[in-house]
Amino acid sequence: MLVYKIFRTAEWNELHANGTTLGAPIDLADGYIHLSSAETVKETAAKYFAGVSGLVICAVEADGNPDIKWEPARDGALFPHLYRRMRIEDVVWSKQLPLVGGLHVFPDL
């Protein structure tokens, strides 16, 4: 099962430059990297990245990854959390997340 991480340009560039990242400021504060399921990623974008351009969405394989834990968050929904540095080799694919008319346009998930 694929899960998703949305990166700002600087965060994406850090992952590429260093090969790993501890994520965004919210990830550093919480002690894990926040990921989203296909069902929750659009709401995540709307809630935390409204109006932000230059985003990249990355897919990560959750199946068989012992460092991803599913935990309750918004409205009791389960969210995947990565409890280690995210590595560039974790990324199955990445795509730009364009902002059109104030809304992010998602690829097929």
C-alpha positions in Angstrom: 0.0 0.0 0.0 1.3 3.4 -0.9 1.3 6.3 1.5 2.2 9.9 0.7 4.4 12.7 2.0 4.0 16.3 0.8 7.2 18.3 0.7 7.8 22.0 0.3 10.6 22.7 -2.3 13.3 23.3 0.3 12.4 20.0 2.1 12.4 18.1 -1.1 15.8 19.6 -2.1 17.2 18.6 1.3 16.1 15.0 0.8 17.8 15.0 -2.6 21.0 16.7 -1.4 21.5 14.6 1.7 19.7 11.4 0.8 17.7 11.6 4.1 15.5 14.0 5.9 13.8 14.3 9.3 11.0 16.1 7.5 9.2 19.4 8.0 9.2 21.5 11.2 6.0 19.7 12.4 7.7 16.3 11.9 10.7 17.5 13.9 8.4 18.7 16.7 6.4 15.5 16.8 9.4 13.1 16.5 8.2 11.3 13.4 7.5 12.0 9.8 3.8 12.6 9.0 2.5 10.6 6.1 -1.1 10.4 4.6 -3.1 7.7 3.0 -4.7 8.1 -0.4 -8.0 8.9 1.4 -6.5 11.6 3.6 -3.8 13.3 1.6 -6.0 15.8 -0.1 -7.4 17.0 3.2 -3.8 17.2 4.5 -2.9 19.4 1.6 -5.9 21.7 2.2 -5.3 21.9 5.9 -1.5 22.4 6.1 -0.5 23.6 2.6 -3.4 25.8 1.5 -2.2 28.3 -1.1 1.4 26.9 -1.1 3.0 26.5 -4.5 6.0 24.4 -5.4 5.0 21.3 -3.6 6.1 17.7 -4.4 4.1 14.6 -3.4 6.0 11.4 -2.8 4.7 7.9 -2.6 6.2 5.5 -0.1 5.5 1.8 0.2 4.0 1.1 3.7 3.6 -2.7 3.4 6.4 -4.5 5.1 7.9 -1.3 6.5 8.3 -1.8 10.3 9.1 1.8 10.8 5.7 3.0 9.7 3.0 2.9 12.5 -0.7 3.7 11.9 -2.0 5.9 14.6 -5.2 7.9 15.3 -5.1 11.6 14.4 -7.7 13.9 12.9 -11.2 12.8 13.8 -9.9 9.4 14.9 -8.7 8.5 11.4 -5.6 6.4 11.2 -2.5 8.1 9.8 0.8 6.5 8.9 3.8 7.9 10.8 7.4 7.1 9.9 9.6 6.7 12.9 13.0 7.2 11.4 14.7 9.5 8.8 13.0 9.3 5.4 15.5 8.1 2.8 15.5 8.9 -0.8 15.2 5.2 -1.6 11.9 5.1 0.3 10.4 7.2 -2.5 8.6 5.0 -5.0 7.7 8.0 -7.2 7.4 11.7 -6.9 5.4 14.4 -8.8 4.9 18.1 -8.7 1.7 19.1 -6.9 0.6 22.1 -9.0 -1.6 24.9 -7.5 -4.4 25.8 -10.0 -7.0 28.3 -9.0 -6.0 28.1 -5.4 -6.3 24.3 -5.2 -3.7 21.6 -5.5 -4.1 19.2 -8.5 -3.3 15.7 -7.5 -2.1 12.9 -9.7 -4.0 9.6 -9.8 -3.3 7.9 -6.5 
